[in-house]
Amino acid sequence: MPEPTEASAPRPAPAPAAPSAPGRRAQAGALVLAAVVVALDQFTKAAASRAFADGSHRTVLPGFFDLRLALNDGAAWSMLSGRRWLLAGVSAAMLALLAWNRRELCATRLSRIAAGLLAGGIVGNLLDRLRTGRVVDFLDWHWRAAYTFPTFNLADTAICIGVGLLVLASLPCFRARP
């Protein structure tokens, strides 16, 4: 029996293409979103700082929503109050973690949006901490006099939404679409 020649030998099937790592364009989209979040956050904080003295407010929806300037030198709910450099260091570490994991964070559209919101929110509050030692908060939701949610800002909102989207993006049903 003749030996198979190179032409008649079965060729191995080509290996399936490995999913490509997200390109620079995908990462740039997250950076653009982060820059937009920072710009909107800083603009609204400056407007609130000009419009209100510390503690003053303007009712938008009676019994539910006010614009109220609050200067917070802590984290959420004023935790770690007075620990400016610790909070700034945590923010810088979170930004470094986002940068380190940027390829994974930019793997899907949902995770890119999450990464952009997180980065923008972290930078927005970090700028306040570095500049004045306090974060400008001005959005005040409450239920009449019975319940008041801590006053917050757009950077805080972006961070919370970004975390929620990152959790969703980690679920198998949301990973399929790049």
C-alpha positions as CSV (number, residue, x, y, z in Angstrom):
1,M,0.0,0.0,0.0
2,P,1.5,3.3,-1.0
3,E,2.2,5.9,1.6
4,P,0.0,8.9,1.7
5,T,1.5,11.9,0.0
6,E,1.3,15.4,1.3
7,A,-1.4,16.2,-1.2
8,S,-3.6,13.3,-0.1
9,A,-3.0,13.5,3.6
10,P,-6.0,14.9,5.5
11,R,-5.4,18.4,6.7
12,P,-6.2,19.3,10.3
13,A,-9.1,21.6,10.7
14,P,-8.1,25.2,11.3
15,A,-8.3,26.1,15.0
16,P,-11.2,28.3,15.9
17,A,-10.2,31.9,16.0
18,A,-9.7,33.1,19.6
19,P,-11.9,36.0,20.5
20,S,-9.8,39.1,20.0
21,A,-9.1,41.3,22.9
22,P,-11.0,44.5,22.7
23,G,-9.2,47.0,20.6
24,R,-8.1,50.5,21.3
25,R,-11.3,51.8,19.8
26,A,-13.4,50.0,22.4
27,Q,-11.2,51.2,25.2
28,A,-11.4,54.7,23.8
29,G,-15.2,54.6,24.0
30,A,-15.0,53.9,27.7
31,L,-12.5,56.8,28.1
32,V,-14.8,59.2,26.2
33,L,-17.7,58.2,28.5
34,A,-15.5,58.8,31.5
35,A,-14.5,62.2,30.3
36,V,-18.2,63.1,29.7
37,V,-19.1,62.0,33.2
38,V,-16.2,64.1,34.7
39,A,-17.2,67.1,32.7
40,L,-20.9,66.9,33.7
41,D,-20.0,66.2,37.3
42,Q,-17.7,69.1,37.6
43,F,-20.0,71.5,35.8
44,T,-23.0,70.6,38.0
45,K,-20.9,70.8,41.2
46,A,-19.7,74.2,40.2
47,A,-23.2,75.3,39.5
48,A,-24.5,74.0,42.8
49,S,-21.6,75.7,44.7
50,R,-22.5,79.0,43.0
51,A,-26.2,78.7,43.6
52,F,-26.3,77.7,47.2
53,A,-24.6,78.5,50.5
54,D,-23.7,75.4,52.5
55,G,-26.9,73.9,53.8
56,S,-29.3,76.0,51.8
57,H,-31.7,74.3,49.4
58,R,-34.3,74.7,46.7
59,T,-37.3,72.4,46.6
60,V,-37.8,70.7,43.2
61,L,-40.5,68.1,44.1
62,P,-42.1,69.0,47.5
63,G,-41.8,66.2,50.0
64,F,-39.4,64.2,47.7
65,F,-36.5,66.0,46.1
66,D,-34.4,69.1,46.9
67,L,-31.2,70.6,45.6
68,R,-29.2,71.1,48.7
69,L,-25.5,71.9,48.9
70,A,-23.5,69.7,51.2
71,L,-19.7,69.5,51.4
72,N,-18.7,66.0,52.5
73,D,-15.1,65.3,53.7
74,G,-15.9,61.6,54.0
75,A,-17.1,58.8,51.8
76,A,-20.8,57.7,51.5
77,W,-22.8,58.6,54.5
78,S,-19.8,60.6,55.7
79,M,-17.9,57.5,56.6
80,L,-14.2,58.0,57.2
81,S,-14.8,61.7,57.6
82,G,-11.6,63.7,57.7
83,R,-9.6,60.9,56.0
84,R,-8.9,62.9,52.8
85,W,-5.7,61.2,51.8
86,L,-6.9,57.7,52.6
87,L,-10.0,58.3,50.5
88,A,-7.9,59.8,47.7
89,G,-5.5,56.8,47.8
90,V,-8.5,54.4,47.6
91,S,-9.8,56.3,44.6
92,A,-6.3,56.2,42.9
93,A,-6.1,52.5,43.6
94,M,-9.5,51.8,42.1
95,L,-8.5,53.8,39.0
96,A,-5.3,51.7,38.7
97,L,-7.4,48.5,39.1
98,L,-9.7,49.7,36.3
99,A,-6.7,50.5,34.1
100,W,-5.0,47.1,34.9
101,N,-8.2,45.2,33.9
102,R,-9.2,47.4,31.0
103,R,-9.1,44.6,28.4
104,E,-11.6,42.5,30.4
105,L,-13.6,45.5,31.3
106,C,-14.0,46.5,27.7
107,A,-14.9,43.0,26.4
108,T,-18.6,43.8,26.0
109,R,-20.6,47.0,25.3
110,L,-22.2,46.7,28.8
111,S,-18.9,46.4,30.6
112,R,-17.4,49.3,28.6
113,I,-20.3,51.5,29.7
114,A,-19.8,50.3,33.3
115,A,-16.0,51.0,33.1
116,G,-16.6,54.5,31.7
117,L,-19.1,55.3,34.4
118,L,-16.9,54.0,37.2
119,A,-13.8,55.8,36.0
120,G,-15.6,59.1,35.4
121,G,-17.3,59.0,38.8
122,I,-14.1,58.1,40.6
123,V,-12.2,60.9,38.9
124,G,-15.0,63.4,39.5
125,N,-14.9,62.9,43.3
126,L,-11.1,62.5,43.4
127,L,-10.7,66.0,41.8
128,D,-12.9,67.5,44.6
129,R,-10.8,65.7,47.3
130,L,-7.5,66.8,45.8
131,R,-8.7,70.4,45.2
132,T,-10.6,71.1,48.4
133,G,-10.6,68.0,50.6
134,R,-14.4,67.8,50.4
135,V,-16.8,66.4,47.8
136,V,-19.6,68.7,46.6
137,D,-23.0,66.9,47.0
138,F,-26.3,68.5,46.0
139,L,-28.9,65.9,45.1
140,D,-31.2,65.3,48.1
141,W,-34.0,62.7,47.8
142,H,-36.3,62.2,50.8
143,W,-39.7,61.0,51.8
144,R,-41.3,64.0,53.5
145,A,-39.6,64.4,56.9
146,A,-39.7,60.7,57.6
147,Y,-36.7,59.5,55.6
148,T,-33.8,61.3,54.0
149,F,-31.4,59.6,51.7
150,P,-27.8,60.9,51.9
151,T,-27.1,63.8,49.7
152,F,-25.1,62.8,46.6
153,N,-23.8,64.0,43.2
154,L,-23.5,62.9,39.6
155,A,-20.2,61.2,40.2
156,D,-21.8,59.1,43.0
157,T,-24.6,58.2,40.6
158,A,-22.2,57.2,37.8
159,I,-20.3,55.0,40.3
160,C,-23.5,53.2,41.5
161,I,-24.8,52.7,38.0
162,G,-21.4,51.5,36.9
163,V,-21.2,48.9,39.7
164,G,-24.7,47.7,38.8
165,L,-23.9,47.4,35.1
166,L,-20.6,45.6,36.0
167,V,-22.5,43.0,38.0
168,L,-24.9,42.5,35.1
169,A,-22.0,42.3,32.6
170,S,-20.5,39.5,34.7
171,L,-23.6,37.3,34.3
172,P,-23.3,34.7,31.6
173,C,-26.5,35.9,29.8
174,F,-24.9,39.3,29.2
175,R,-21.5,38.2,28.1
176,A,-22.4,37.0,24.6
177,R,-22.5,40.3,22.8
178,P,-19.3,42.2,22.1
